Amino acid sequence: MHTIIILAHGSLGEWDELIFLSIAAIFLIMMGIAWVRSRVSTPEALEESPEESSTSASNNEERFPLEK
């Protein structure tokens, strides 16, 4: 007895399911790659350039001290 899985149906017959599953697999692979890349890379907001560190020191000198 054959198990029939109906995910997509059309004029291509069984090829519809193959095309549907291959597109779903490609999508999942691309999302997995994007997720791995986002977990490995450092966000740009957290990276501090040398230019920003020199300006932050000058900003601290221009500010008023907090009162206790």
N, C-alpha and C positions, 0 to 999 in steps of 0.2 A: 504494500500500500504506500502510495506516495504522499508525502506531506506537502501541501500547497500553502505557501506563504504569500499572502496578497498584501503587498505594501503599495504597489503602484500598478495600475492596469491601463492598458491602452492598446494601440495597434501593433506594438512590438512584441507583445506576449511576454515570455519569460525574460526578455532582455530589458524590459522596464524595471524589474526588480534589481537586476544587475547594475543598471545605470544609476538607479536611486541609491543603492547601497554604496556604490563607488563614490558618488558625490558626498554622501554622508560621511564616509571614511576620510575623504580628502578634507572635509570641513573639520572633523575632529582632530586630524593630524595637524592642520594649520593652527587650530586653537591651542593644542598642546604645545606646539613650538613657541607660540606667542606667550603662553603662560610661563614656560621654562625661561625664555629670554627676559621676561619681566622680573622673575624671581632672582636671576643671576646678576642683572645689571643694577648699577647704583642710580637712583633717580637724579635728574639734573639739578633739582632744587637742593639736594644735600651736598653736592659737589661744590667746594669753595675755591674760587679762583684766587690767585695772588693779588689781583687788583681789588677785590672786594675786602680782603683782610686789611689792606692799607687804608682804605676809606673808612672802615668801621672803627679803627683806632682814632682817626681824626674826629669822627662823629662823637665819640665818648668824651673827648676833651671839650667840645663845645656845649655839652649838656650841663644842666645845673645838677648839683648833688642832691640826693634825696634827704629830707630831714627825718630824724628819728623821733 
